[in-house]
């Protein structure tokens, strides 16, 4: 509806409302040209007589019908509705700015100096941290940081559950947190999230002793894939010591009872475990390509 039509306020049938209707009626439909206008597009200001004509004009002009909040309005046409709209627009901008200021990940430096600092800190804990070039998916999504005050890593962590074809990302995991505690929200039959519990039913219904945590051994030949077994009774930091981490840890949660189906669990670390990758949709060829590029 035209903004000017709402300027005169009054009960139905009052002179003010009638004046508003007459003002709209002065314009004909700009789509069919045969009817009096009833609607005016907030985006392109085209007049229409019906819903059908509104849809036609959107298709013909590629118009989305959404008012452009930052569109220029001359001082002669500026009214209270424009003022209210601008005020709400500024409120939205303020909320977005405040949200960005609170998001720590947006303030994480991405310079080589920061990356080298992370590598040096990791090296002091016997963790061989490697990073991928800018543009790779794992480089973009990695949110790992090191808190100087606490002298502690906060890891970006990916958990893959191949038997349920599921994977989850956990951010800001302190390095002193026990691996069992990290997995508790996913594997505990009582304390885990109901939605996650249902999806990971095969895990939550299995005894905890049947759960095995694996981490791929990096920097090996392409046709030689092996995994280290991690321990739930140790902290994430202790589990990562003397291991190569590319960007962030990716942990594979498997069940020992399915080792025959997968054909790899229980083998010696020196034996090939290619079948494990074929059963895990998360370990895609694209991810393998990123890892090969980094070595």
Protein Blocks (a to p, Z undefined) as FASTA:
>chain_A
ZZklmmpgcdehiaklmmmmmmmmmpccfklopaccfbdcfklopacfbfklmmmmmmmn
opghiacfkbccdfklgcfklmmmmmmmmmmmmmmmmmmmmmmklmpcfbfklmmmmmmm
mmmnopacddddehiaklmmpccdcdfklopacdddddddfknopacddehiafkbcfkl
mmmmmmmmklpcfklmmmmmmmmmpcfklpccddddehiafklccdddddfkbcfklmmg
opacehiacdddddfklmmmnomgopafkbcckkmmmmmmklcfklmmmmmmmZZ
